[in-house]
Amino acid sequence: MIYWLHIARQNDRTMLHKDRCPAVPSHNITTDFWEGGWFEYPDKERALAAMEQSGTNDHRKCPLCKP
């Protein structure tokens, strides 16, 4: 299973999603770590580690897909 992090620097928030979550965009996504965006991780451990290192203060798990 693939996990996605949505880093929203303007909101100071990072949210974890599963790969089939309806909130994850289905088209190609351009991301920039400093500006934010969508980032793909092959497993939950790596995604959670990246979430902690994202530089945002608010870390959440998606209420729709409940990863």
Beta strands, then each sheet from edge to edge (+ up, - down):
strand 1: 3-8
strand 2: 13-18
strand 3: 36-41
strand 4: 58-61
sheet 1: 3+ 1- 2+ 4+
end
